């Protein structure tokens, strides 16, 4: 079972590397925030799964799941708050985006 845990840790590491690449590749802070939020959420999932598989203990597996759920919720809320504050502060978005799904104004 240890090999599955190590594979899971490897996936977690790959998603974290993807977050780092996203930070350096994307142009503005909004795109960087999206890359980091999504990649770290997936990385945390694989890390929690690896911890659960490595420990082979139900108590540790439940704790890892609860930590993952807490991180998943707080990451989405905090990134939303940072982006909203950036928009209200007047930080420009590079390129054209459509914030509305049906014929809304473009920025």
N, C-alpha and C positions, 0 to 999 in steps of 0.2 A: 504494500500500500504506500510505502515511502516514495516509490517512483512516481505515482500519481500526484503526490503532494509536491514533489520537485518540479513536475511538469506544470502544475498549477502556479507555482512560484515563478516559473519561467515565463508563463503568459502574463502574470502580473508585471514582471520586469519589462516585457516587451511593450505593454500598454504605457508604462511610465516613460519609456524611451520615446514612444509616440507623442506623449505630452510635451516632452522637451523639444522634440523636432517641431511640433506645432507652435511652441512659443517663439522659436527662432524663424520659422518660415512665414507665418501669417503677418499681415501688415499692421493692423490696428489692434487696440486692446480688446475690442469686442470679440474679434475672431480668436484671439489668444485665450480669452476667458472661456469661450466655448470649447476649444481644444483641450484645455486643461481640465475643465469640469467633466467632460465626457470620458476622457482617458483615465482620469483618476478614479472615477466611479467604476469603470470596468476593471481597473487594476485592483481596486479594493475588493471587488467581488472575487477575483481569482485568488487574491491573497487570503481572504477569509475561508475560501474553499480549501486552500492548501493547508491552512492552520487546522481546520476541522479534520482533514484527512491525515495529517501528520500526527495529531494528538491521539486520535482514535478514542476520544473521551467525549461523552455526550454533553457534559457540562462545559467543556472548552468549546465545543462546536456551537452550542447555543450562545455562548458569550461572543464568539466570533461573528455569528449571524447578527446579534444585537448591535455590535459595533459597526458592522457593515450597514445595517438599516439606519442607524443614527447618522453615520457619515453621508449616506445617500440623501437623506432628508436635509441635513444642514448644508451640504454642498450646493444643492439646488437653490435653497433659500438665500444663502450668502452670495452666490454668483448673481442671482436675480437682483439683490439689493445693490451690489457693486455696479452692475450695468445700468440700473435705474438711476443711481446717483450720478453716474458718468453722463447719462443723457441729460439729466436735469442741470448738470454743471456746464453743459454746452460743448462737450467733447465730441468732435465730428466723427462720423462714420465714413470710412473710405469706400468709394463706389456708391452705386445705387442699391437701395434696399426697399422692399415693400413691406411695411409693418402690418398691413391689413391684407386679409385674404381676398376681399372682393372690391377691387377698384378703389383702394384707398390712396391717400397722398403718398408720393415718393419723396424720399430725402436725397 
